[in-house]
Amino acid sequence: MRIISVNAWGGAVFDEFTRWLGACDADVLCLQEVARAPGLRGWTRFADADRAMPQRADLMGDVSARLPRHQGVFAVSDTGPVRDDAGRPHPQDFGLAAFVAPALPVVGLRTAFVHGSYAAHPDAWPTGGRPRNALAVRIHDREASRFVTVVTLHGLRDPQGKADTPERLAQAHRLADLVTAAREDGDLTIVCGDLNLLPDSATFRILADIGLTDLVRDADTRTALYPKPLRHASYLLISDPTAIKHFEVVEAPEISDHRPLLLEI
């Protein structure tokens, strides 16, 4: 089974991203920074006080169209305005997505907020403190005769940096609670996503307490499209390292400002 996690960056590198989608052969694909503006297609422009960038109006629909047999789940954390080519504003939902291949029955789903709660921002996106959720998918791996619980999240963004804060520690405990609630005894458990943390974060000790081992540690998870010197963002943890067939922080192709994390079990 191939499990891939990547921050999709709103589809900003769309041509490369879609070519990669057709070749990645993911059984479970976990995406962060997924957006959908109901009824809108093509490109929009996202902006907050810190940054502005193009992104797809309906990245969830774009990916679903290219993975038509996969079962897709979209969990929204918040909603805010984007603008079309004519400068008109549209509300756009933002959050996480998971896509599961048809050979893997989905036997459980759970989502919960690990920071804040759902919010609608009618006039402008805030730069920090936005709500964050996590999405858990429990599947039956027929080939291995086992259950696998995969949890993906996009950790709290803080304009001050990625160091631990009381909010991030609270987020870690809420994430651990979700993992514990979503899985059942004996499940192989994987947690992945753009955690927005440093490798020495207390989050990893909290997740170790529920049996999860970090595979990324201090590896560079950013591409050349990310200009800042701090290269830590995405992580993947697993409950049983002996189940790993292959793990890789994928350097090419560059489909985002984040590198995909590839796990084969």
N, C-alpha and C positions, 0 to 999 in steps of 0.2 A: 504494500500500500504506500502510495506517495502522498505526503501531506506537504503543502506549500503555503507559506504565509508571507504576505508583502503589503506594505502600505502603498496603495495604488496611486496616491498623490492626486486624487480626483480625476485621473485619466489624462493628466497634463502631457504625458509623452504617449499619446494615444496610438499612433501608428506602430511604434515599437512594442507597446503593451499588447495590442491585439495580435500582432504576429507571434509574440511569445505565448499568448493564451492558446493559440492553436497548436503549439508544439510542446507545452509544458507537461502534458499528460498527468495532471493532478487528479487523484482520487478524491481528495478533500482540499479545497482551495479556500483559504481564509484571507480576506481583504479588509484593510482599514482605509479610512478616508474614501468611502463610497458615498455618492450623492445621487439624489433623484428629485428633479423638479417635475411634478405631475403635469403631463400634457406637453412638455417641452423636450425638444430633441436638439442634437448638435452641440454647439459650444455656448458656454456662458462665461462670465467673469466674476470671480470671487474676490472680495476685498474686505480687510479689516484695517485697523489703525496701523498695523505693522507690515502688511504685505498685500500684494495684489497678484493674481495669477489666473490664467485661463483654466477652465476645467469643463468636463463633460456635463451636459445638462442632466443626463440620465445614465450614469455609468452602470448602475444596476441593470438597466435594460440592455445596455451595450454588451455587458458580459453574458447576460442570459441568452442573448441572441447568438453568441459565439460558442456557448456551451449548452445547446438546447436540450440535451438529455440529462444534464445535471439538475439536481434539485437545489434551488437557490432560496436562501433566507436572508432577509434584510432587517436589521435591528437599528432603529433610529434613535440617536442621542439628543439631537436638537435640530431646529429649523431656523433658517435665516435667509436674507435676501441675496440673490445674484442678479446679474443684468445680462440681457441678451445683446445681440449685435446692434440693435437700435437703441440701447441704453435703458430699456424698460425693465423694471424690477419684477422678479418672480420669487415666490417662496420656494426654498429648496431644502429637502430633508437630507440629513448628514448622519452617517453611522458606519456600521460594520456589515459585512456580508460573508456568508459561507456557502460554498457550492459543493455538493456531494454527488459522486458518480452513481449511476443507476444501479450498479451491482452491489451497492452498500445500503442496506435498509437503514433509514433514520428511525430510531426507536425512542428518541427522547430529545426534547428541545427545552432550553431554559435561557432566559436573559434577565439581567439585573443591572442596576446602576451601581458602579463602584465609586462614583463621585457625583454628588448632586442628584438631580432628577431631570426628567425631560423639560426642556425650555424652548419657547418660541421667541425669537429675536426679530421683531417686526421691522425695525429700522436699520440695525447694524449688528454685525457679529462682534462679540467681545473678543479681546486679544488673549485673555487668560481666564481660568476658572470655569471654562465651559463644562457642562455635564459630560460624563463618560460612562459608557456601558460596556458590558461583556456579554458574549454570546457563546453558549455551550451547545454542542451537537453530540448526541450519543448515537453511535452506529454499531451495527453488527458486522464484524469482519468474518464472513463465511469461511474464507480460505484458512484462516488461523483459528477458527472456532472460538472467538473471543469478542468482547465488547470493548470499544474504544471511545473514550470521551475526549473531544477536542474543544478547547475553550480559547476563544480569540478576544483580544481587547485592544483598545487604543488608549494608552495611559494619559493622564492629566498633563496638559501643556501649561508650563509656567514661563512667562516671558523672562523671569530671572534666571532660568537655567534648569538643569536636570537633577540637581542635588535633592536629597531627601528633605521633605517638609512634613509637618503634621498632616496635611491633606493627603500627601502621597502614602504615608504610613496607614492612614485610615482606609485609603483605596486598597492597599495590600490586604488588609484584614477582610474587607468586603469581597475582594476577589477570592481569597481563600475560602470564605463562606460559600460563595457561589460554586466553586469547584467541588467542595465537599457535598453540597446539595445535589449537584448535577450527576455526579458519578455514583456507581454502585460498587460494592465490594468486588474486588478482582478486576475491575476495569483498568486497562492501560490508559493512562491519562496524559494528555499533552496540553500545555498552555503556550500560546504563541501570540505575537503581535508587536506593534510599536509601543513599547512600554514607556518611552520617554524617560529613561532612568540611566544612572551611571552603574557600571558593573559592581560597585561595592555597596549598592543600595540595600538597606535592611529588608526590602521587599523579598529578596532572594532567600534570606534567612526565614522569613515568615512562610514562604512557599516550601522551603526545605522541611519545615515542621509538619507539612501535610504530605511529605514524601516526594517532592518534585526536585529534579536536578537540572540546573541550568547548563545548556550545551554551548552557548555562545561566549560567555564570559567577556573578555575584553576585545573580541574580534571587531574589526571595522565592518559595520553594517550599512555604510553610506556609499553612494556612487559619486562619480565626478560631478554630477549635477547639483550636488550639495556643496556650497562654497565654504562653509564654516569648518574650523579645525577640529571640533569635537565630533568624533566619528561613531559614537555609541547611541543606539536608539532601539533596535529590534532585538528580540530575544525569543528563545524557544526552550521549554522545559519539558521533561518527561519523567514519568513515575518509575519506569523500569529501563535503565540504560542497556540492559542485556537484550532488549527487543530491537535495538538499533541495527539496521542493515547498512545505512549510509546517512551521514549528515553533512550538509554543505551550506556555507554562506555564498550564494551564487553571485559571482562578479560580473558576468556577461550573459545576455545582453543587458544594457541599462534601460530599464522600463519605468523607472521612477527615480526619485532622489534617495530611495531606500533599496538595498539589495534583498532579493527574495531569500527566504530560509527554506531549505529543502530537507525533508526528513523521509527516509524510506525505512519501513518497519517490516 
